[in-house]
Amino acid sequence: MSGPAVFLDRDGVINRAVIRDGRPFPPSSVSELEVLPGVHAALDELKAAGLALVVVTNQPDVARRIQRREVVESINAALAATLPIDEFRVCYHDDSDRCACRKPEPGLLMQPPPHDLTRSVMVGDRWRDIEAGRRAGVRATVLITSGHDEPCNVEPDFKVESLQHAVPWILNVIRKAS
């Protein structure tokens, strides 16, 4: 088992989610992709602390035939080209598929290579992210309050407005777990 990781939702945490009718959606293309302010510096700081950075993202629009898998992969490649992300783990299923990888299920966090979940943190902007972290047994969960209207019916360990503002708290939690 490798060391601790910071599991990060993609849309709304790393890059700006596209808000339609108060609900967050992923960018539809690389040209629509916008990395959120402070994310690069935040990821650099987490990486410098020796943490694995693993993006865990639901992309159900592929199963719904609204988006192509190649486009999702090109967006991930664009992020990987500029950010110190170690790995992308993607669920392409919809709820009706009842898979183990679609958040709030914990499958994406538990895939190989395994990380020490008891010393890891899950960061997301939706209830599904927080619940997936809890079900996986991570040390702590962080909710990024990104401004969409979707309620979070699961209480995170920490709420903050951006990944950059979460870094000191994340480092403290992981340091205490070591």
CYANA upper distance limits for C-alpha pairs under 8 A (distance plus 0.5 A):
  1 MET  CA    113 PRO  CA      7.86
  1 MET  CA    114 PRO  CA      5.90
  1 MET  CA    115 HIS  CA      6.20
  1 MET  CA    116 ASP  CA      6.99
  2 SER  CA    113 PRO  CA      7.94
  2 SER  CA    114 PRO  CA      6.76
  2 SER  CA    115 HIS  CA      5.40
  2 SER  CA    116 ASP  CA      6.77
  3 GLY  CA     51 LEU  CA      7.92
  3 GLY  CA     52 ALA  CA      8.15
  3 GLY  CA    115 HIS  CA      5.99
  3 GLY  CA    116 ASP  CA      5.73
  3 GLY  CA    119 ARG  CA      8.24
  4 PRO  CA     51 LEU  CA      6.50
  4 PRO  CA     52 ALA  CA      7.11
  4 PRO  CA    115 HIS  CA      6.08
  4 PRO  CA    116 ASP  CA      5.39
  4 PRO  CA    117 LEU  CA      6.98
  4 PRO  CA    118 THR  CA      8.31
  4 PRO  CA    119 ARG  CA      5.67
  4 PRO  CA    120 SER  CA      5.23
  4 PRO  CA    174 ILE  CA      8.29
  5 ALA  CA     51 LEU  CA      5.77
  5 ALA  CA     52 ALA  CA      4.95
  5 ALA  CA     53 LEU  CA      6.34
  5 ALA  CA     54 VAL  CA      7.34
  5 ALA  CA    115 HIS  CA      6.77
  5 ALA  CA    116 ASP  CA      7.77
  5 ALA  CA    117 LEU  CA      7.97
  5 ALA  CA    119 ARG  CA      8.03
  5 ALA  CA    120 SER  CA      5.37
  5 ALA  CA    121 VAL  CA      7.10
  6 VAL  CA     51 LEU  CA      7.15
  6 VAL  CA     52 ALA  CA      6.69
  6 VAL  CA     53 LEU  CA      5.71
  6 VAL  CA     54 VAL  CA      6.76
  6 VAL  CA    120 SER  CA      6.25
  6 VAL  CA    121 VAL  CA      5.45
  6 VAL  CA    122 MET  CA      6.46
  6 VAL  CA    123 VAL  CA      7.75
  7 PHE  CA     53 LEU  CA      6.73
  7 PHE  CA     54 VAL  CA      5.35
  7 PHE  CA     55 VAL  CA      6.20
  7 PHE  CA     56 VAL  CA      6.87
  7 PHE  CA    109 LEU  CA      7.73
  7 PHE  CA    120 SER  CA      8.03
  7 PHE  CA    121 VAL  CA      6.63
  7 PHE  CA    122 MET  CA      5.17
  7 PHE  CA    123 VAL  CA      6.57
  8 LEU  CA     13 VAL  CA      7.50
  8 LEU  CA     14 ILE  CA      8.10
  8 LEU  CA     53 LEU  CA      7.82
  8 LEU  CA     54 VAL  CA      6.59
  8 LEU  CA     55 VAL  CA      5.16
  8 LEU  CA     56 VAL  CA      6.35
  8 LEU  CA     57 THR  CA      8.45
  8 LEU  CA    122 MET  CA      6.56
  8 LEU  CA    123 VAL  CA      5.40
  8 LEU  CA    124 GLY  CA      6.63
  9 ASP  CA     13 VAL  CA      6.44
  9 ASP  CA     14 ILE  CA      7.71
  9 ASP  CA     55 VAL  CA      6.17
  9 ASP  CA     56 VAL  CA      5.71
  9 ASP  CA     57 THR  CA      5.86
  9 ASP  CA    123 VAL  CA      6.77
  9 ASP  CA    124 GLY  CA      5.45
  9 ASP  CA    125 ASP  CA      7.81
  9 ASP  CA    129 ASP  CA      7.46
 10 ARG  CA     14 ILE  CA      5.58
 10 ARG  CA     15 ASN  CA      6.84
 10 ARG  CA     55 VAL  CA      6.62
 10 ARG  CA     56 VAL  CA      7.33
 10 ARG  CA     57 THR  CA      6.23
 10 ARG  CA    124 GLY  CA      8.44
 11 ASP  CA     15 ASN  CA      5.75
 11 ASP  CA     16 ARG  CA      6.53
 11 ASP  CA     17 ALA  CA      5.50
 11 ASP  CA     24 PRO  CA      8.46
 11 ASP  CA     25 PHE  CA      7.88
 11 ASP  CA     26 PRO  CA      6.17
 11 ASP  CA     27 PRO  CA      8.39
 11 ASP  CA     57 THR  CA      8.25
 12 GLY  CA     16 ARG  CA      5.59
 12 GLY  CA     17 ALA  CA      5.27
 12 GLY  CA     24 PRO  CA      8.08
 12 GLY  CA    124 GLY  CA      8.06
 12 GLY  CA    125 ASP  CA      6.46
 12 GLY  CA    144 ILE  CA      8.22
 12 GLY  CA    146 SER  CA      6.86
 13 VAL  CA     36 LEU  CA      7.97
 13 VAL  CA    123 VAL  CA      8.02
 13 VAL  CA    124 GLY  CA      6.70
 13 VAL  CA    125 ASP  CA      6.91
 13 VAL  CA    144 ILE  CA      7.19
 13 VAL  CA    146 SER  CA      8.42
 13 VAL  CA    162 SER  CA      7.75
 13 VAL  CA    163 LEU  CA      7.00
 14 ILE  CA     35 VAL  CA      6.46
 14 ILE  CA     36 LEU  CA      6.51
 14 ILE  CA     39 VAL  CA      6.71
 14 ILE  CA    163 LEU  CA      8.30
 15 ASN  CA     33 LEU  CA      7.24
 15 ASN  CA     34 GLU  CA      5.90
 15 ASN  CA     35 VAL  CA      4.62
 15 ASN  CA     36 LEU  CA      5.50
 16 ARG  CA     27 PRO  CA      8.39
 16 ARG  CA     33 LEU  CA      7.74
 16 ARG  CA     34 GLU  CA      6.11
 16 ARG  CA     35 VAL  CA      6.68
 16 ARG  CA     36 LEU  CA      6.15
 17 ALA  CA     24 PRO  CA      5.95
 17 ALA  CA     25 PHE  CA      5.99
 17 ALA  CA     26 PRO  CA      5.88
 17 ALA  CA     27 PRO  CA      7.03
 18 VAL  CA     24 PRO  CA      6.09
 18 VAL  CA     25 PHE  CA      5.47
 18 VAL  CA     26 PRO  CA      6.47
 18 VAL  CA     27 PRO  CA      6.60
 19 ILE  CA     23 ARG  CA      5.84
 19 ILE  CA     24 PRO  CA      5.07
 19 ILE  CA     25 PHE  CA      6.59
 19 ILE  CA    148 HIS  CA      7.32
 20 ARG  CA     24 PRO  CA      6.99
 20 ARG  CA     25 PHE  CA      7.75
 22 GLY  CA    148 HIS  CA      5.78
 22 GLY  CA    149 ASP  CA      5.47
 22 GLY  CA    150 GLU  CA      7.64
 23 ARG  CA    148 HIS  CA      6.25
 23 ARG  CA    149 ASP  CA      6.73
 23 ARG  CA    150 GLU  CA      6.79
 24 PRO  CA    148 HIS  CA      6.84
 26 PRO  CA     59 GLN  CA      8.49
 27 PRO  CA     32 GLU  CA      5.95
 27 PRO  CA     33 LEU  CA      6.21
 28 SER  CA     32 GLU  CA      6.91
 28 SER  CA     67 GLN  CA      7.85
 28 SER  CA     71 VAL  CA      8.22
 29 SER  CA     33 LEU  CA      7.11
 29 SER  CA     71 VAL  CA      6.82
 29 SER  CA     72 VAL  CA      8.33
 29 SER  CA     75 ILE  CA      7.29
 30 VAL  CA     71 VAL  CA      8.13
 30 VAL  CA     74 SER  CA      7.34
 30 VAL  CA     75 ILE  CA      5.73
 30 VAL  CA     78 ALA  CA      7.66
 33 LEU  CA     75 ILE  CA      7.71
 35 VAL  CA     39 VAL  CA      7.46
 35 VAL  CA     79 LEU  CA      8.48
 38 GLY  CA     42 ALA  CA      6.60
 38 GLY  CA    163 LEU  CA      7.90
 38 GLY  CA    164 GLN  CA      5.94
 39 VAL  CA     43 LEU  CA      6.55
 39 VAL  CA    163 LEU  CA      6.81
 39 VAL  CA    164 GLN  CA      6.56
 40 HIS  CA     44 ASP  CA      6.62
 40 HIS  CA     83 LEU  CA      6.59
 40 HIS  CA     84 PRO  CA      8.43
 41 ALA  CA     45 GLU  CA      6.71
 41 ALA  CA    164 GLN  CA      7.80
 42 ALA  CA     46 LEU  CA      6.83
 42 ALA  CA    163 LEU  CA      7.06
 42 ALA  CA    164 GLN  CA      5.39
 42 ALA  CA    167 VAL  CA      6.82
 43 LEU  CA     47 LYS  CA      6.47
 43 LEU  CA     53 LEU  CA      8.18
 43 LEU  CA     83 LEU  CA      7.78
 43 LEU  CA     84 PRO  CA      7.02
 43 LEU  CA     85 ILE  CA      8.24
 44 ASP  CA     48 ALA  CA      6.52
 44 ASP  CA     84 PRO  CA      7.13
 45 GLU  CA     49 ALA  CA      6.89
 45 GLU  CA    167 VAL  CA      8.15
 46 LEU  CA     50 GLY  CA      7.40
 46 LEU  CA     51 LEU  CA      6.37
 46 LEU  CA     53 LEU  CA      8.32
 46 LEU  CA    167 VAL  CA      7.55
 46 LEU  CA    171 LEU  CA      7.95
 47 LYS  CA     51 LEU  CA      5.69
 47 LYS  CA     52 ALA  CA      7.14
 47 LYS  CA     53 LEU  CA      7.55
 47 LYS  CA     84 PRO  CA      7.65
 49 ALA  CA    171 LEU  CA      8.32
 52 ALA  CA     85 ILE  CA      8.33
 52 ALA  CA     86 ASP  CA      6.80
 53 LEU  CA     84 PRO  CA      7.99
 53 LEU  CA     85 ILE  CA      5.68
 53 LEU  CA     86 ASP  CA      5.77
 53 LEU  CA     87 GLU  CA      7.30
 54 VAL  CA     85 ILE  CA      6.87
 54 VAL  CA     86 ASP  CA      6.34
 54 VAL  CA     87 GLU  CA      5.40
 54 VAL  CA     88 PHE  CA      6.39
 54 VAL  CA     89 ARG  CA      7.75
 55 VAL  CA     85 ILE  CA      7.83
 55 VAL  CA     87 GLU  CA      6.73
 55 VAL  CA     88 PHE  CA      5.24
 55 VAL  CA     89 ARG  CA      6.50
 56 VAL  CA     88 PHE  CA      6.69
 56 VAL  CA     89 ARG  CA      5.36
 56 VAL  CA     90 VAL  CA      6.43
 56 VAL  CA     91 CYS  CA      8.48
 56 VAL  CA    108 LEU  CA      6.63
 56 VAL  CA    109 LEU  CA      7.61
 57 THR  CA     88 PHE  CA      8.33
 57 THR  CA     89 ARG  CA      6.99
 57 THR  CA     90 VAL  CA      5.56
 57 THR  CA     91 CYS  CA      6.82
 57 THR  CA    103 LYS  CA      8.47
 58 ASN  CA     90 VAL  CA      6.47
 58 ASN  CA     91 CYS  CA      5.34
 58 ASN  CA     92 TYR  CA      6.86
 58 ASN  CA     93 HIS  CA      8.07
 58 ASN  CA    102 ARG  CA      6.55
 58 ASN  CA    103 LYS  CA      7.15
 59 GLN  CA     72 VAL  CA      8.21
 59 GLN  CA     90 VAL  CA      7.33
 59 GLN  CA     91 CYS  CA      6.38
 59 GLN  CA     92 TYR  CA      5.44
 59 GLN  CA     93 HIS  CA      7.53
 60 PRO  CA     64 ARG  CA      6.77
 60 PRO  CA     91 CYS  CA      7.75
 60 PRO  CA     92 TYR  CA      5.64
 60 PRO  CA     93 HIS  CA      5.59
 60 PRO  CA     94 ASP  CA      5.31
 61 ASP  CA     65 ARG  CA      6.45
 61 ASP  CA     66 ILE  CA      5.54
 61 ASP  CA     67 GLN  CA      5.70
 61 ASP  CA     68 ARG  CA      8.41
 61 ASP  CA     92 TYR  CA      7.97
 61 ASP  CA     94 ASP  CA      8.23
 62 VAL  CA     66 ILE  CA      6.55
 62 VAL  CA     67 GLN  CA      5.31
 62 VAL  CA     68 ARG  CA      6.02
 62 VAL  CA     69 ARG  CA      6.43
 62 VAL  CA     92 TYR  CA      6.26
 62 VAL  CA     93 HIS  CA      7.78
 63 ALA  CA     92 TYR  CA      6.56
 63 ALA  CA     93 HIS  CA      5.88
 63 ALA  CA     94 ASP  CA      6.42
 64 ARG  CA     94 ASP  CA      7.65
 67 GLN  CA     71 VAL  CA      7.63
 67 GLN  CA     72 VAL  CA      8.21
 68 ARG  CA     72 VAL  CA      7.27
 69 ARG  CA     73 GLU  CA      6.71
 69 ARG  CA     92 TYR  CA      8.34
 70 GLU  CA     74 SER  CA      6.56
 71 VAL  CA     75 ILE  CA      6.72
 72 VAL  CA     76 ASN  CA      6.79
 73 GLU  CA     77 ALA  CA      6.55
 74 SER  CA     78 ALA  CA      6.61
 75 ILE  CA     79 LEU  CA      6.86
 76 ASN  CA     80 ALA  CA      6.60
 76 ASN  CA     88 PHE  CA      7.76
 77 ALA  CA     81 ALA  CA      6.58
 78 ALA  CA     82 THR  CA      7.38
 79 LEU  CA     83 LEU  CA      6.32
 79 LEU  CA     85 ILE  CA      8.47
 80 ALA  CA     84 PRO  CA      7.19
 80 ALA  CA     85 ILE  CA      6.37
 89 ARG  CA    108 LEU  CA      6.63
 90 VAL  CA    108 LEU  CA      7.83
 91 CYS  CA    101 CYS  CA      6.31
 91 CYS  CA    102 ARG  CA      6.07
 91 CYS  CA    108 LEU  CA      7.98
 92 TYR  CA    102 ARG  CA      8.41
 93 HIS  CA     97 ASP  CA      6.58
 93 HIS  CA     99 CYS  CA      7.63
 93 HIS  CA    102 ARG  CA      7.14
 94 ASP  CA     98 ARG  CA      8.09
 94 ASP  CA    102 ARG  CA      7.98
 95 ASP  CA     99 CYS  CA      8.22
 95 ASP  CA    102 ARG  CA      7.83
 98 ARG  CA    102 ARG  CA      8.27
 99 CYS  CA    105 GLU  CA      8.48
100 ALA  CA    105 GLU  CA      6.10
100 ALA  CA    106 PRO  CA      7.35
100 ALA  CA    107 GLY  CA      5.57
100 ALA  CA    108 LEU  CA      8.45
101 CYS  CA    105 GLU  CA      6.37
101 CYS  CA    106 PRO  CA      6.83
101 CYS  CA    107 GLY  CA      4.60
101 CYS  CA    108 LEU  CA      5.52
102 ARG  CA    106 PRO  CA      8.11
102 ARG  CA    107 GLY  CA      7.64
102 ARG  CA    108 LEU  CA      7.87
103 LYS  CA    107 GLY  CA      8.20
103 LYS  CA    108 LEU  CA      8.15
103 LYS  CA    128 ARG  CA      5.86
103 LYS  CA    129 ASP  CA      6.74
103 LYS  CA    131 GLU  CA      8.12
103 LYS  CA    132 ALA  CA      5.96
104 PRO  CA    127 TRP  CA      8.31
104 PRO  CA    128 ARG  CA      4.85
104 PRO  CA    129 ASP  CA      6.65
104 PRO  CA    130 ILE  CA      8.13
104 PRO  CA    131 GLU  CA      5.78
104 PRO  CA    132 ALA  CA      4.75
104 PRO  CA    133 GLY  CA      8.50
104 PRO  CA    135 ARG  CA      8.34
105 GLU  CA    131 GLU  CA      8.13
105 GLU  CA    132 ALA  CA      5.74
105 GLU  CA    135 ARG  CA      7.44
106 PRO  CA    110 MET  CA      6.94
106 PRO  CA    132 ALA  CA      5.19
106 PRO  CA    133 GLY  CA      7.17
106 PRO  CA    135 ARG  CA      6.14
106 PRO  CA    136 ALA  CA      5.42
107 GLY  CA    111 GLN  CA      6.71
107 GLY  CA    136 ALA  CA      8.20
109 LEU  CA    132 ALA  CA      8.33
109 LEU  CA    133 GLY  CA      8.04
109 LEU  CA    136 ALA  CA      7.06
110 MET  CA    114 PRO  CA      6.70
110 MET  CA    115 HIS  CA      8.20
110 MET  CA    136 ALA  CA      7.31
115 HIS  CA    120 SER  CA      8.10
116 ASP  CA    120 SER  CA      6.81
117 LEU  CA    121 VAL  CA      8.15
117 LEU  CA    136 ALA  CA      7.70
117 LEU  CA    137 GLY  CA      6.57
117 LEU  CA    138 VAL  CA      5.12
117 LEU  CA    139 ARG  CA      7.10
118 THR  CA    137 GLY  CA      6.81
118 THR  CA    138 VAL  CA      5.54
118 THR  CA    139 ARG  CA      5.31
118 THR  CA    177 ALA  CA      8.21
119 ARG  CA    138 VAL  CA      7.12
119 ARG  CA    139 ARG  CA      5.76
119 ARG  CA    174 ILE  CA      6.26
119 ARG  CA    177 ALA  CA      6.09
119 ARG  CA    178 SER  CA      7.58
120 SER  CA    138 VAL  CA      5.79
120 SER  CA    139 ARG  CA      5.91
120 SER  CA    140 ALA  CA      7.49
120 SER  CA    174 ILE  CA      7.31
121 VAL  CA    133 GLY  CA      8.04
121 VAL  CA    138 VAL  CA      6.24
121 VAL  CA    139 ARG  CA      6.29
121 VAL  CA    140 ALA  CA      5.45
121 VAL  CA    141 THR  CA      6.13
121 VAL  CA    142 VAL  CA      7.94
121 VAL  CA    170 ILE  CA      7.59
121 VAL  CA    174 ILE  CA      8.30
122 MET  CA    129 ASP  CA      7.71
122 MET  CA    130 ILE  CA      7.42
122 MET  CA    133 GLY  CA      5.94
122 MET  CA    138 VAL  CA      7.39
122 MET  CA    140 ALA  CA      7.05
122 MET  CA    141 THR  CA      5.32
122 MET  CA    142 VAL  CA      6.71
123 VAL  CA    129 ASP  CA      7.60
123 VAL  CA    130 ILE  CA      7.88
123 VAL  CA    141 THR  CA      6.41
123 VAL  CA    142 VAL  CA      5.17
123 VAL  CA    143 LEU  CA      6.54
123 VAL  CA    144 ILE  CA      7.66
124 GLY  CA    129 ASP  CA      5.60
124 GLY  CA    130 ILE  CA      7.01
124 GLY  CA    141 THR  CA      8.44
124 GLY  CA    142 VAL  CA      6.87
124 GLY  CA    143 LEU  CA      5.75
124 GLY  CA    144 ILE  CA      6.40
125 ASP  CA    129 ASP  CA      7.42
125 ASP  CA    143 LEU  CA      5.76
125 ASP  CA    144 ILE  CA      5.19
125 ASP  CA    145 THR  CA      6.65
125 ASP  CA    146 SER  CA      6.98
126 ARG  CA    130 ILE  CA      7.39
126 ARG  CA    143 LEU  CA      7.62
126 ARG  CA    150 GLU  CA      7.94
126 ARG  CA    151 PRO  CA      8.38
126 ARG  CA    152 CYS  CA      6.73
127 TRP  CA    131 GLU  CA      6.58
127 TRP  CA    151 PRO  CA      8.00
127 TRP  CA    152 CYS  CA      5.20
127 TRP  CA    153 ASN  CA      6.81
127 TRP  CA    154 VAL  CA      6.30
128 ARG  CA    132 ALA  CA      6.50
129 ASP  CA    133 GLY  CA      6.79
130 ILE  CA    134 ARG  CA      6.85
130 ILE  CA    141 THR  CA      6.35
130 ILE  CA    142 VAL  CA      7.68
130 ILE  CA    143 LEU  CA      7.54
130 ILE  CA    154 VAL  CA      7.25
130 ILE  CA    155 GLU  CA      8.22
130 ILE  CA    156 PRO  CA      6.65
131 GLU  CA    135 ARG  CA      6.62
131 GLU  CA    154 VAL  CA      7.13
132 ALA  CA    136 ALA  CA      6.58
133 GLY  CA    137 GLY  CA      6.76
133 GLY  CA    138 VAL  CA      6.03
133 GLY  CA    140 ALA  CA      8.09
133 GLY  CA    141 THR  CA      6.87
134 ARG  CA    138 VAL  CA      6.61
134 ARG  CA    140 ALA  CA      8.34
134 ARG  CA    141 THR  CA      7.93
139 ARG  CA    173 VAL  CA      8.36
139 ARG  CA    174 ILE  CA      8.37
139 ARG  CA    177 ALA  CA      8.29
140 ALA  CA    156 PRO  CA      8.32
140 ALA  CA    157 ASP  CA      6.46
140 ALA  CA    173 VAL  CA      8.06
141 THR  CA    156 PRO  CA      5.83
141 THR  CA    157 ASP  CA      5.73
141 THR  CA    158 PHE  CA      7.06
142 VAL  CA    156 PRO  CA      6.23
142 VAL  CA    157 ASP  CA      6.49
142 VAL  CA    158 PHE  CA      5.34
142 VAL  CA    159 LYS  CA      6.26
142 VAL  CA    160 VAL  CA      7.93
142 VAL  CA    166 ALA  CA      8.07
143 LEU  CA    156 PRO  CA      6.51
143 LEU  CA    157 ASP  CA      8.45
143 LEU  CA    158 PHE  CA      6.80
143 LEU  CA    159 LYS  CA      5.29
143 LEU  CA    160 VAL  CA      6.89
144 ILE  CA    159 LYS  CA      6.57
144 ILE  CA    160 VAL  CA      5.76
144 ILE  CA    161 GLU  CA      5.76
144 ILE  CA    162 SER  CA      6.12
144 ILE  CA    163 LEU  CA      7.37
145 THR  CA    159 LYS  CA      7.25
145 THR  CA    160 VAL  CA      6.51
145 THR  CA    161 GLU  CA      5.40
145 THR  CA    162 SER  CA      7.72
146 SER  CA    161 GLU  CA      6.77
146 SER  CA    162 SER  CA      7.89
160 VAL  CA    165 HIS  CA      7.01
160 VAL  CA    166 ALA  CA      6.74
161 GLU  CA    165 HIS  CA      7.38
162 SER  CA    166 ALA  CA      7.01
163 LEU  CA    167 VAL  CA      6.99
166 ALA  CA    170 ILE  CA      6.62
167 VAL  CA    171 LEU  CA      6.59
168 PRO  CA    172 ASN  CA      6.67
169 TRP  CA    173 VAL  CA      6.73
170 ILE  CA    174 ILE  CA      6.72
171 LEU  CA    175 ARG  CA      6.44
172 ASN  CA    176 LYS  CA      6.69
173 VAL  CA    177 ALA  CA      6.85
174 ILE  CA    178 SER  CA      6.96
